[in-house]
Amino acid sequence: PFELLIIFFSSPAGFKCPVCSKFVSSDEVDLHLVMCLTKPRITYNEDVLTKDAGECAICLEELVQGDTIARLPCLCIYHKG
């Protein structure tokens, strides 16, 4: 299955990963695909709301302007704390 992905997304200098969209050099393709496909998909980013945004996906309290939030890969947001 990796061979098909590599052919579809490759160029002489490397390839664009279909999972994370990073450009990876040709000699790192195999390792990158294994790491990218097996790592947890949740990233703990951080942002501050610029306007009220409804309900927190975790604690169900209101998300209000100025709250520090994080975003899940599904784009749901929650209170960072």
Buried (B, 14 or more C-beta within 10 A) or exposed (E): EEEEBBEEBBEEEBBEBEEEEEEBEEEEBEEBBEEBBEEEEEEEEEEEBEEEBEEBBEEEEEBEEEBEBBBBEEEEBBBBE
